[in-house]
Amino acid sequence: MTHVNFVWSALHNAGCYVFLDSSPRLHVLSFDWFPVENASFTILVRVIETNMLVLLNYVPTHDPRCVWNDSISFAGLEQISFSYSLGELWNQWYSVTRDALVDTARALSSMNMIKKKDANVILHPGDVKLVSLGFRGHVAVRQRIEQSENAHRKSFLTAADWLVSNQEENGGWSVPVERSIADRRLVLPAGWYSAMAQGHALSLLTRAYVETHNISYLASASRALHLFELDATENGVRNKLFGNVWYEEYPTTPGSFVLNGFMYSLIGLFDLSSVKITEDADENIRAGIERASTLFSAGLDSLRALLPLYDTGSGSIYDLRHVGLRTAPNLARWDYHAVHVYLLKWLVQISGDKALNETADRWIAYSWGKKAKHN
């Protein structure tokens, strides 16, 4: 960790600039700022391999693009420039933590000129070094600015706080974009909910409670269970197949029954069901933990019953869309097959279920070329 001091610069778009430690391992910035009027901040990054300068602008505005390319000429230097939308900010102190390594990779991945198949730019620690941090507009900044290798705990709790603050009345976090499946034969309009997303939120909120004992995290997790108890036709995440309940990553009608998303949701339900609370805990919290246990048990029973349908004899199936649509099955590619295996092994550790373990071991063997016997 290093600390830096302000210096003034006569660069174009004059503002207050901080020249940063250029060590490639110090790619995380943390500081407190008070945006008042036309406030923004920028991080100038150099990509070491190409020597390219990347200017990351952070602007307090709502923009559906989240990040976009707006390359400009800066101080006589041609460089690539991106803006990040921070959402609407009020006149108050904010604690900011940005991982410039991640933000640079996301920005470069968003460029329209990059073909979709090559869109994901992956950067690793050591690939970039920070040049400067700049502030524009009417803004106050506390002088202690920190560079570090990571800010895992702070990012973790910031994400948990975001979930609490942005949870909707029905307990969900809706997806604001349309999702189409099977050549648009199944379409979810913007505003749909995902059992996988709800499950990830349950895991995060539960862990945040264990770390901090802040009861608001458990209260939010308990509210998130509501959508598991609503059918997909009611804007929930529950479907049924042959009488077995299924928590849908994509709650389509007819159901798609994605395997990995379902298992992720089970892990979230288990996390909440297993949390330890004090005897004087709020009754709603206690009831939420019991509901999570019931939902997890029902889901695990469904997994036991339906898992054979995902076994091809040489690999696994990603989902069961073909059952409702009467199409060819959607085979899982090998990286998703590996996800199926590790999620099954995770659930085996939780449940001790021998049948699930046998399936996981058989699926591992498929990865090595083994196949089921034929007649």
N, C-alpha and C positions, 0 to 999 in steps of 0.2 A: 504494500500500500504506500502511496506517496501523496503528498499534499502540495498544492501549487498556489501561487499568488497572482493577483491581477497585474497586467501591464496594459498600457493603452497603445493602440495601433492606428495608423492613418490609412488602413486598407479601405478599399471601396466599400460602401455601405457602412460607414464608420460606426463602431460600437465598442463595447468593452470586450477584449480578447484575453484569453488565458492560453499561454503556450504550455503544452503538456509534455510529460515524460514520454519519450518515444520508445520505451521498452515494449516490444511486441506482446509481452505477457500481461501488460496492464491495459486491458481493453475495456474495462468497466468503469463508468463515471458515475459518481453520486454527488449531489449537491441539493441545497434548498433554495428555492426562488419564489418571488412574489410578483407575478405578472400583473401589470396595471392596465396599460394601453398599448396596442400594437406590439405586444411583447412576443419574442420568439428567441430560440437559441439554436446554435449550429455546432456541429462537430465535424471537423475536417480530418479525414482519414486518408492514409496512404496505403494502397495495396502493394505489398512488398514485391511480389513476383513480377508485376507489370509496371511498377512505379506510378500507377494511376492514382490521381487525387480524386477522392469522392467526398462531396460536401453533403452532409445530412442536415436538413433544416427541420426543426420541430415547431409546428405552428398550432396555436390553440384555436382550432376550427373543426367543424364537422365536415368530413368529406368521405363519401362512400368508397373512394379508392383506397383509403388508409395510407398508402404510400404511392407516390407518383414521380415520374421523371420530369424535372424542370431545369435542365442544364442551362447554365449561364456562364458568362465570362466574369471571372472574379479576380480583381486586382491584377488584371492583365494576363491571367493564366487561364487557359482553356481547361476546364475540368468538368466532370460529370456531377450533376447536382440532383438531389432528390428531396422531396418534402414528405414528412410524416404528419398525419393529423393527430393531434392530442385530444380532440374533443373540446367542448366549451369549458373554459377555466374561469374561476371567479377571483376577485381580489382577496387572496389569502395566500398563506405560505403553503407550498407544495414540496414534498420530498421527491426528488427525481433520481431514478437509477436507470441508466441505459447501457446495454451491452453493445458497444459499437461494432464488435465482430458480427453479432447476430443481425444488427440493423443494416450493416453494409451488405451482407449476404441477401437479406430480404429485398433490399432496394435493387440490387443488381438483378435479382431473379424477376423483378417486376417489369423490366424493360420490354417494351413492345417489340423491339427488334430481335429479341431472342426467340427462337422457335420453341414451341411448347415442350417438345421432348428434351430440350436442353435448358429449360427454364430454371431449374433448381441449381442455383450457385451455392456451393458448399465451401465454407471457409473454416479453417481450423486455427486454434491458438498458435500464434506466431506468423499468421498470414497477413496481418495488418498492424500498423502502428498509428497512434493518434498524433495529430499535429497540433491542433488548437481547439479551444472551446470559445465560442463567441456569443454575446448577448446583444439583442437589438430591442428598440422600443423603450417604453417606460417600464422599468423592471428593477426590482431589488434582488440582490443575491448575497447570501451569507458567504463570507470569504473562504470558509473551509470547503474546499472541493477535493474529493478523493478519487484517486485511481487505484484500481485493484484488479486481481485476477478473476474474481467472481463476487457475486452478491446473492448467493443461493437462498439464504434464509429470508433476506429482505424481499426478494422476488417472490418467494413462496407465500409469504404473508400478504404481500401486495395483491397477489392473485386471489387469495382467500377473501380479502377485503372487497375486491371487485365483485366477486360472486355474491357476497352479502348485499352490496349496494345496488347491484343490477338484477337481482332476482325479481321475476315477475310475480303477479298476484297468485297465479296458479302454481307457483313453486318452480317454474322452469326458467330456462335460458334459451330463448328461441333462436333459430338459425335464420338470419335476415336475407338469405338468398334462396332462389329456387333450386331444387334438386330433381334431376330427371334420371330415370333408370330404364334400361332395356329399350333404347331408341325411343324414349319418351312414351312408352306404353305405361309407365308408372311415373307420375309427376307429383312432387310435393311443392306446393307454392310457398313462397317466402313466409316465414313465421312458424315453421314446423319445429317439432321438438325431437330430440334423439335420446334414446335410452343410454347409448354409449356416453354422450355428453353429460347426461344426468349422473351416470355412474362415476365418471371422472370427477365431477364436482363433489359427489359424496365422499370419494376417497380424499380429495384435497381438503375439504372442510373438516372431515373427521381428524385428519392428521394435524390440521391447524389447531383444533381444539386440544388434542393431546399435547401439543407443543406449548400452548399458551394458557389453557384452561379458560379461554374466552367463550362463554356459553352462547354467544351470538352465532358462532360457527355451527354448533349443534342445532340450534333453532333453525338456521337456514337449511341444514341438511335434512332435518325432519320435514320441512315444507316441500323439499324437492321430491319426496316420495309420492306426492299426489298424482303425478303423471303416470307412475307405474300402475296405478289403480284405475286408469282410464283407458278405454279402448282407442285404437287408432282412429276409428270413425268419430270419436268424441274429442279429437285433437290431443289424445294421450299417446302413449308409446306401447300399449299392450295389444298383442294379437294372439290368436290361438291357432294351433295346427293339430288336428286329430284330438282335440280336447285338451291339449297341453299349452299352457301359457307361455308366451314368448315376449321378451322385452326388445323392441325393435330399434336397431340403429337408424333405420329408415322406415318409419311407420306408414307404409303404403297399404292400399287396399286394392287387390288382394295383397297379402303379406309377402315380404321379401325374405325374412328370416335369415339375416346375415349372422354368421356364426361368431366371428371375432367380436363384433359389437355387443352381442348378447353376453358373451363371457366377461367382457370388460364391465358391463353393467352389474353382473353378479358380484364381481370383486368389490365394486363400490357399495353394494347392498351389504355384503359381508363386513366391510370395514365399519359401517355405521352400526350394524347389529352387534359387533363385538366390543364397542367402546365401553369403558368403565366410567360410571358416573357416581356421584355421591348420593346418599340416601335422601337428602333434602332437595334433590333436583326437581325442576318443574315437571309437572305431570305430562305436559305435552311432549317434553323431551323424552321422558321415559316411554310414553306411548309410541313415539317415533322409532325408538330403538327396537321395540317389540314388532312394529309393523315391518321394519327392515328385515328382521329375522324371518318373519312369515313370508315376505316376498322372496327372500333369498332361498329359502327351503323349497318353495314352489318352483322357482326357476331351476334349481339344481335337479329336481325331479324331472323337469322337462328336458334338461340336457341329457340325463341318463336315457330317457325314452327316445329322443329324437336324434342323438348323435350318430347312430348307425346310418342314417339317411345321408350323412355328409361323407361317408367312406366310399371311395371309388374302387378300392382294391389296389390302387397304385398311387393314390394321392388323396386330396380332400376337396370338397366343394365349398365355394365361397359363401353361397346362399342357396335358398330354395325357391328362387323366383320362378323356376321352371314348373313348379307344382301348380301355381295359380295361373301362370301365363301359358302353360302347355308348350314350352319351348325347350330347346336343348339346355342341358345344365351348364351353369357358370362355374367352371373349374377354377380352383384357387391356384394362382401361380406360386412358385416355390417360396417366395418371401412371405406370402400370406400363409402358406402351409406351415412354415416355421412359427409364425405368430400363433396359429392354432395349437401347435404342439406346446409352446411355452405357457400359453394360457391354460391349457388342460393340466399341465404339470403344476401350475400355480393353484388351480382348484383342487388338485389331488392333495397338495400339501394342506389345504384348508379342510377338506372333507375326509381325506383318507380313503376315498372311493377306489376300490381295486379295479372295477370295470373301466373307469375313466383312465386309470393308469395303464391298463392293458392296451386301450385304444391309442393313447399317446405313444407308447413304445412301438406299436405296430406302425403308426404314422412316421415315427423316426426312421424305421426300417425302410419305408417307402422312399425316404430321402436318399437312401443308399442304393436304390434300384430294385429292392425286393418288391414282389407283387403277390397278391392273394392267389391261391390255387384256383385253377380252372377245372371244369368238369371233363 
